[in-house]
């Protein structure tokens, strides 16, 4: 039986590998499907969090920077970020600290995670620094 857009929004639930998953079609306030850059409808997985449904539609990259943008080993974002992405392009281990938590990346290793809001990241290396990084809103 065909489903209307409204029926799609109430989700289609299935049992996959012992995990309940629910999906929804993203629409605007007029009920028109929101399309991605390729013209495809966007379907998202819904997650139950604290008795509410949560839709993860991703994060926005903001304020990209490289090693020459550090001031005294730190970069300060103009607004609070909710995540961080960095790729170690150097030949030595790189460490970065956000909200008191320190992470280590080996050469060519990357990191992308959501975090508690922060504005400052400290970055150091046992050798010459070479990286590209940005915050996630």
BELNOR-V484851 format. One record per pair of residues at least 6 apart in sequence whose C-alpha atoms are under 7 Angstrom apart, sorted by the first residue. I is the first residue (numbers start at 1). J is the second residue. Records with the same first field share a line. If there is no record, write none. Layout:
I: J, J
This chain:
8: 24, 25
9: 24, 25
11: 22, 23, 24
12: 22, 23
13: 20, 21, 22
14: 20, 21, 22
15: 21
21: 45
22: 45, 46
23: 43, 44, 45, 46
24: 43, 44, 45, 46
25: 42, 43, 44
26: 33, 34, 42, 43
27: 33, 34
28: 34
33: 41
34: 41, 42
35: 41, 42
36: 42
44: 55
45: 55
46: 53, 54, 55
47: 53, 54, 55
48: 54
59: 136, 137
60: 136, 137
61: 134, 135, 136, 137
62: 134, 135, 136, 137
63: 134, 135
64: 133, 134, 135
65: 132, 133, 134
66: 131, 132, 133
67: 129, 130, 131
69: 75
73: 122, 123, 124
74: 120, 121, 122, 123
75: 120, 121, 122
76: 119, 120, 121
77: 119, 120
79: 119
80: 117, 118, 119
81: 117, 118, 119, 135, 136, 137
82: 114, 115, 116, 117, 118, 136, 137
83: 113, 114, 115, 135, 136, 137
84: 112, 113, 114, 134, 135, 136
85: 111, 112, 113, 133, 134, 135
86: 110, 111, 112, 131, 132, 133, 134
87: 108, 109, 110, 111, 131, 132, 133
88: 94, 105, 107, 108, 109, 110, 130, 131
89: 107, 108, 130, 131
90: 107, 128, 129, 130, 131
91: 107
92: 106, 107, 125, 126, 127
93: 104, 105, 106, 107, 125, 126
94: 104, 105, 106, 124, 125, 126
95: 102, 103, 104, 105, 123, 124, 125
96: 102, 103, 104, 121, 122, 123, 124
97: 103, 121, 122, 123
98: 120, 121, 122
99: 118
